[in-house]
Amino acid sequence: MNGIMSKLLVALALLLAVTGCAKQPPTPDFPPSDAPLQVGVAISTNDIYIGDTFDVTLIAVHPSNTILRVPSLEQPDRQLVVRNQQERTDTLPDGRLQTTYRYNLTSFRIGTHLLSSGLVACVDATSLVSEVSFPDTRIAVHSVLSGKEESLQDIKGVMPWPGRIPRWIWAFALISLMAVAIGLAARYLLNKPRTILHAAPPTPPHQIALAALRALQQKGWIEAEQVEPFYVELSRIARQYLEDRFHLRAPEQTTEEFIREAVHSRKLSNDHQQLLRDFLEQSDLVKFARHRPGPDDMQNAFAAAERLVLDTQPAKEEEPS
């Protein structure tokens, strides 16, 4: 029995040690003051990338029998997004109250953002007791993209429906019907009794990507200046090829996260990383910033994707037999 209790105590000590090592914002310091309301703010970091989270701790000491009012840290245009918020009030030995707010925030806008410019106030049942300005605290938000962040704009609004159906939708519907027909035919052939069934080897990713690029080129979207469907399909082909070729499983990642994983994987050379970054950024400009490149730019983007596939295809000794 004593042995079991000893093991439980050791496990509890290890759990407390690991929990204590978690990164938390420092506790704010309060300078000596006789003011009825004292407010301090601490932040885990003031330098992040888009989508990263950070923690903020706000501690306010105020008289008893008062209620604390704190301005909201949520800001429009996703400059600051509150993911989680906790509140706790304790009584100090001298009878005053200490209210602690803990926030977990993120940001999706590049630049330096002020957490709040509002007022922290404490009130009693009848009137305002005291108020102070929210401490000047700022967060700097960066992006892994280079040089084109300022030109990005919000996505387009809702398009009226019904409207003219783009040709790429008809093409997609036709391809889907063909795929269903091929699938049914394949299922019929595979279910037929056979003496020996030899499965064909899987098609290498670079061959799939080159075939998709040829099919895209034959659609004539470059000559017809169908910019948006062309860049959507071109970006999809490149991402699918890199996922299959280098096992970068990231179908739901944003362009920034995908580029960051491709760079950290160290499976692409510096030239290929720059090539991938350039045409994925141009694709995002078309999809989200209403950028309208000409036929020459579209042809250059197509050539960049084709060169990426050709330069990174495996050597013959790497291909499966």
Helices and strands as residue ranges (DSSP letters): H 2-20, E 38-43, E 47-49, E 53-62, E 67-69, G 76-78, E 81-91, E 97-106, E 111-114, E 119-123, E 128-133, E 138-142, G 149-151, H 167-191, H 205-218, H 227-246, H 255-265, H 270-288, H 295-312
